[in-house]
Amino acid sequence: MATAGHLKLIGFLAAIITLSIADTLKNDQSSKEAPDFPFTSDGQKFPWNKMRLPETVVPVHYDLLIHPNLTTLNFSGSVRVEVSVESNTSSIILHSKNLEIVKATMALLKEDGTTGSESNLHVLEYPPYEQLALQAGVPLYSGNKYLINIDYIANLSESFHGFYKSSYKTQDGELRVLASTQFEPTAARMAFPCFDEPAFKAKFSIKIQRESKHLAVSNMPIINSVKLADGLIEDQFDVSVKMSTYLVAFIVADFKSVSKETKHGVKISVYSVPDKINQTSFALDAAVRLLDFYEDYFNIPYPLPKQDLAAIPDFQSGAMENWGLTTYRESALLYNPEISSASVKLWITMIIAHELAHQWFGNLVTMEWWNDLWLNEGFAKFMEYISVNITHPELQVKDFFLDKCFSAMDVDAFNSSHPVSTPVENPAQIQEMFDDVSYEKGACILNMLMDYLTEDVFKAGIIRYLQRHSYANAKSEDLWNSLTNICPSDDTHGSRLNEQQFCSRNPELRPGSWFMEDALDVKTMMNTWTLQKGFPLVTVTVKGRQVLLQQEYYQKGSHFQDPNSESASYLWHIPLTYITSHSRTIQRHLMTTKKDVLTLPEEVNWIKFNVDMNGYYIVHYENDGCDALIKLLRESHTVLSSNDRANLINNAFQLVSIGKLPLDKALNLTLYLRNEVSTMPVFQGMNELIPIYKLMEKREMVEIENKMKAYIVDLFKNLIDQQSWSDDGSVSERMLRSSLLVFACVRKYQPCVDKAEEYFRKWKDSNGTLSLPTDVALAIYAVGAQTTEGWDFLFEKYRRSLFSSEKSNIKTALTISKNAEKLQWLMDQSLQGDIVKTQDLPYIIVLVSKNPTGYPLAWEFVKKNWDKLVQKFELGSHSIAHIVTGVTSQYSTKLKLEEVRRFFESLKDNGSQLRCVQQALETIEENIRWMDKNFVKISTWLKNLKSIG
C-alpha cells in the first residue's frame, strides 16, 4: 500500500542477539500488558490479556457471505471458519470491530469431512483490543478441527477503511453509492470476524449478494451466479489461494470494465465508474506489460487466473495490493493523454508497478508481523524502478529514484525516527509504520545492497527468497539468508554468478568477498541498516595519497553532539564507492569500523564518495576537499553525473544543519546552478533553497525574504526563459518545465506571469474548452486563481470535470489564492465532502498551510477539527501524519513551538503519543536553531552576492 514509540535501540540490539524478532515482540507485549485478565463492559472476565492473538487456534478456511444494502448503508454477514486447534484451550480468540454478533455456533469437523452436532458459543467482546472470545463450555483439544459459524450485522463504514461507503455523481448529477473494502493493516475485522494478523494465512471462499443493477468483484473470479427469491443475485467466487486477511477485497458497484490478456494467459481488467471508463486504456496496457515483466523476472508464475484494477471514487491512500483485485484512487489509475501531464503518467505507471510487485512481495511472501512491513513496502517501492525502467524506458524513471532517498533522510535525520524493523503492537503503531522509513528508506537500502552484491546476485537471492517462503511468512533474517552463498546452480537466468567470490562451496573460501577483498556477510551488514535508526555521516580527510575515513551517526537536533547518547555507539557496515580526478572507474571499499584509511595509487585534485548516491549515507569533505568539489562544479560540472551533483547539493545543506559546513559554502556551491540543465540537480537546488525563504515568510522578514526569492529566480532565470509552453521533450524535461514555470509564476517573475495570464484569458474565454499544454496547465491555473473571478471560474470547472489530473491541478491552484475566505471555504468544503472529496482534505490543508495567507487558517482548522480528522482518517495513519508534519513544518518561533506542543499534549491518547507529533516538534526546534544561527549569515551573503558571483 501507497505510516508508538520505539524501544531504546541498545536494549533492542541486545535482545536481538538472544531472541528472534517475534519473541522480542511477545516479551515486549507481556511487559506492557497487565497480567490480570480484563473485564468486558458487562463485568465478565475476558479470557485473554494481550493485543496479539494466541496461537492456540489457527484458521484454515473461511466461507464468507456478505450482503450490503446500498440504500440503508448497512450489511449482514455470515462467516464459517474452519479452524485447527494447535494446543488445548477452552476459548477461541479472534478479531472483531464494530460488528454486532447475532449468533455464534461450533461443530467438530470429523476426519471423514462430516460435522458433529452444532452447539452455541458464548460470545464475549473486548473492544479495547478489538477482540472476540468464543467460549464452548467444553475443552477444545489439540489436533482437532472445528467449524465456527458466526452471523452478524454492521453499518458500512463512514471512514476509508473496513467495508466502507463510497459515492460519485454521474454527468447528469445523479448521486450513486457503492461499497468497497480497505483492510490493510487491521480493518478486515470491521467486515467479518477473523484472525486479523498477517501470519494467520488461510483460504477464502466468498459469496456476495447484490442487486441486479450492480456487479460484484473480489479476489477470485466468479464461478457461479444464482438468482435469489427476493430478486437479488448471489455471486459465488472461486476459492482463493492461502493468504492473509488484510489482502481480502470485494466491491459492489455499478462499474464498467475493459479487459486484456497477458502473454502468460492472465486476464487483466480495469474497473471504473461508467463515465470514466474511456480513461482506463493506459492503465490496462501498463498492467499487462508489468505483470508479464514480473512473471519473467521472478521466474514464478502469477498464481491467480485474473488481476483486476479498480478505480474507487473515495480512497485514502494511493492504492492497495489486494491479491487479484488491486484498488486505487481514481487519480492513481485514470489517464487522459489530452489532459494528463507527464508527471501524472509517470505516477500512474509507478503505482501500478508498486501494487503488482506486491503480488509477489507481500502477497505470495508476507512479513510475519508488521515490524517488518518494509519487506513488503520497501521491496515494492524498489521494484517500481526496476520494472518501469524496463517496461517503460521512455519514462526515464531512474532519474527520480534519488529523490526517494532524500525524502527518507529528511525523516530519518531526527531522533523521532525508528529502525526499518521496529517493534509495534497496537493498530495506531502499526499504521505509523506506513511511512518514509518503511517505503523510501527500505527501497534505498535495497538499492545499496544490489549495488554491493551486483544485480545478478541480488536478483538470484530475491528469487530464492520468494521460492523458499511462498504462501508463508518471513522475517528480515530470511531475506539475508536467501542472499547468502549464491552459487551458479541457483541461477536459471544465465547471469554471471559463477564468479568465485559469490559461492562458498569451496571450504577454503569464506562466504564470499566484495571484489575479493571484503568478507560478504549480508546479514551482519544489513542488520546495521535495519535494526538501527538513522544513517551515517562519513568524514573524508585527504592527506597526500592517504584518505582518512571516519563514520558517525548523523542526527539533527539538540542531541547530535552528545557523545554520551546511545547513538554515539552506532556503527554501520558501509559499502563505500568513490571516483577521483584521476580515475572515473568506481572504486569500492566496505567500511566496518569507526575509522579507516584508504591509500590511493597517486595524489588527486578531488575525490567524490557515494557515486550516484547508491549508498544511504552522506559525506563531509574536510580541509580543501569541499572547496575542490565546489570549484569543479563551477568550472566543469558535467564531469560529475547529475546524480552526483544533486547528491553534493543535498549533502552540503545537511552538513550546514549540524554545523559541519558554513552556510556560505553551501550557498556558494549553488551558484553553479546558473549553468545546470539536468532535472535532479535543479530540483534539489530548489528543494534546499525554497524552504529558506518559506521560513522567513512565517517570521515576516520581508526584506531578506524578497532578496532570497530574487536570488533563486535569478539563479534559474536562464533556464526558465528557455522553457517552451508546450508538451515537447522527454518526461524528465517536461517535469522540469512544469516545476520551473509554476515556481516562476508563483514568484511573480513577470515574463512567466504575462504568458500565463494570456493563456488563462483565452482558456476562460473559451469556457474552458481550449486545450492547454498539459505540463504548463498548473502554472496557468495558479496565475488565474489570483483574482476572485478567476478563482470562481476554476472552481466551477473543477466541479464539472471528469478528469482527475485536471481536478488535481485546479485544486492546487485554488490553494495558492491570497483570499483567506476562499481558502477557509475550500477546507470546509473538503471536510464536508460533497464537491471536494474528503480523501483530498489532507493534501488541501497542507497546501493551504504553505500559503503565507493560509498558514494560520490551516493550523486553526486542524485544531478545531482534530476529532473529525482522526475519525475519518484513523489515528496513526499516513494522512494524519501528513497533516501534522505538513502544517507545522515551516514554523520557526518559540511561540509557535509552545503552541503546537500544548495542543498535542492536550489530546492525550487521541494524538499526543504519535510519532508524527514528535517529528513536528523536532522540526520546529530545528527550524528555530537554524534561523537563529544562520539568518544574519544569509543576509550578509545576499548583500555580498555580486562580489561572490
Secondary structure, DSSP 8 states (H G I E B T S, - for coil): --------HHHHHHHHHHS-HHHHHHHHHHHHS-SS--B-TTS-B-S---SS--SSEEEEEEEEEEEEETTTTEEEEEEEEEEEESS-EEEEEEE-SS-EEEEEEEEEE-TTS-B---EE-EEEEEGGGTEEEEEEEEEE-TT-EEEEEEEEEEE-BSSSSEEEEEEEE-TT--EEEEEEEE-TTTTGGGTS-B--STT--BEEEEEEEE-TTSEEEESS-EEEEEE-TTS-EEEEE----SB-GGG--EEEE--EEEEEE-TTS-EEEEEE-GGGGGG-HHHHHHHHHHHHHHHHHHTS---SSEEEEEEESS-SSSEE--TTEEEEEGGGT---TTT--HHHHHHHHHHHHHHHHTTTBTTTEEESSGGGTHHHHHHHHHHHHHHHHHH-GGG-GGGGHHHHHHHHHHHHTSTT---SS----SHHHHHHTSSTIIIIIHHHHHHHHHHHH-HHHHHHHHHHHHHHTTTEEE-HHHHHHHTSS--GGG--S--STT-GGG---STTS-S-EETTTEE--HHHHHHHHHSS-SEEEEEEEEETTEEEEEEEEE--STTTT-TTSGGGG----EEEEEEETTEEEEEEEEE-SSEEEEE-SS--S-EEESGGG-SS-EEEETTTHHHHHHHHHHHHGGGS-HHHHHHHHHHHHHHHHTTSS-HHHHHHHHGGGGG---HHHHHHHHHHHHHHHHHHHTTT-HHHHHHHHHHHHHHTHHHHHT--SSS-S-HHHHHHHHHHHHHHHHTT-HHHHHHHHHHHHHHHHTTT-S---TTTHHHHHHHHTTSHHHHHHHHHHHHH---HHHHHHHHHHHTT-S-HHHHHHHHHHHHH-SSS-GGGHHHHHHHHHHSTTTHHHHHHHHHHTHHHHHHHH-TT-HHHHHHHHHHHTT--SHHHHHHHHHHHHHHGGGTTT-HHHHHHHHHHHHHHHHHHHHHHHHHHHHHTHHHH-
